[in-house]
Amino acid sequence: MGIILDSSILIAAERGGEGVAQILKRAGAAQGDTEAGISVVTIVELTHGIYRAKTDADRKRRQSFADELCRDVPVHPVTLEVAQLAGKIEGEQAACGISIAFEDLLIGSTALHLGYSVATLNARHFRLIPGFLSFSLENREINSSLEIAR
């Protein structure tokens, strides 16, 4: 099993001055020796933050962090299978009156497809996805709505 690092974890770490190696070390301490990756959707979110930076220094720091992340951590695409899974989940949840943020839906669907959990600071967003396991690197609490889908 592996983990997908959610944008919330990465943004908080970058703002706190952590590098990618430190984040991976924390993830390893929380989950044991496991593969870590990110969704390509996270690259969209981080790139958005780069171009919204208020200063050149912030923009350069964010760009450097994103470059390091892409170099050192596998980036998982939204494949046809991930897209179909996301559509299924979104349709089923919408039929129950539950709305899931599109970015979280794609990140969560990527993790489910891979049989991974998600490291996030927004566990409540991911709990809306059936069959999902998320955990926080901050307090190392495990939050599960159901079993991990394999």
N, C-alpha and C positions, 0 to 999 in steps of 0.2 A: 504494500500500500504506500501511497505517497500523499503529498499535500500540495494544494494550490494556494499560493500566497495571494490573498485578496488585496486590492488597491488600498483599502483602509490601513492595513498593517504597513504597507510599503510607504505610503505618504506620511504616516505618523513617524516612522523610523527615519525617513529622509529629513523631515522637519527637526527631528531630535539629533541630527548629526550622525546617525548610524550609517555604516556602509553595508553593502550587500553581504559581505562575509559575516558581519555581526548578526544580521537578520537570519542567515542560514544557520548560524551557530545556535541562536535562540530556538529556531524551529526544530533543530536536532535535539536540543535539550528537552523540549516539550513533547516531542513525538518519537524520540529515539532515532536511530539511523534509518532515515527514509528519504526517498527522492523528493525534492521540492521543485515546483515549476510555477509558471504563471500562465494565465490566459492571454491570448492576443488582445482581448478586450481591455485588459489592464494597461497595455501599451497605449491604447486610445485614451484612457483616462489620464495616464501620466503625461502624454503628449499635450493633452488639453491644458494640464496644469503648467507645463513649460511655457505655453503661449499666453497664459493668463498672468504670468509672473509680473509683479509690479516694478521690479528692478532688474537690470542686466545681471547683477550678481546672483539673484535668485534664479533667473532663467538659466544661467550657466551651471549653477549647482544642480538644478533639477535635470538638466540635459546630461550632465556627467553621471548622475545617479541612474538615469534611464539607460544610458549607454552601458554602464557597468552591469546593470541588471540583465540586459539583453545578451551581453557577452557571457555571463556566468550562470544563468539560469535558463533551463529549457522553456521556450515559449510554445504553448499548445494552441493550435488553430481551432477555429470553429469549423469543423468538418460537416459534411452532409449528415452524418449520424448524430452529431451534437446538435445541429439545427433541428433535426426531426424530434429529438428528445426534448429540446426546449419548447418546440411547438406543442408537443403532447402535454408537457407539464403546464404550460401557460393556458392551454385550452381547458384542461381538466380543472385547474385552480380557478380560472375565470368563471367556469360553470358553477363553482361553489361560492362565487362572490369575492374571491381572493385575488388581489393584484400584486404582482411581483415586478420590481424595477427591472427593466430589460437587461441592463448591464449585469446585475446580480443573477438573473435568470441564465444568461449565457455563461458566466463564470461557474455557477453552480452546476449547470448541465455538463460543462466540460469536465468538472471534477467527478460527477456521477458516472459519466461515460468511461472515465479512466479508472474508476473505483477508488478515487482519492477523497480525502476530506479537505476542508477549506480552513485556513488560518485567517481569522477576520476579527475586526473590532466591532462588526455589525452582525453578530450572530442572529439577532432577531429577524433580519432581512432574509437570511438563508434558511431559517426554520420554516419559512413558508413553502419551501421546496420539499415535497414528500421524499422520504428515503435518504435524507441528508444528514451528514455529520459535520459539525463545524467546531472549532476550538479557538480559544484566544491565546495568543502568546503572552499577553499581559498578565493574566491571572492563572493561566494554565488550566482553566476549568473546561471540562468537556460538556458540550451542549448537543443533545441528539433529539431529533423529532421521531425518527424511526431507525431501523438498521441501515448500515451502509449498503447501497445498491452496488452489486458487483457486475 
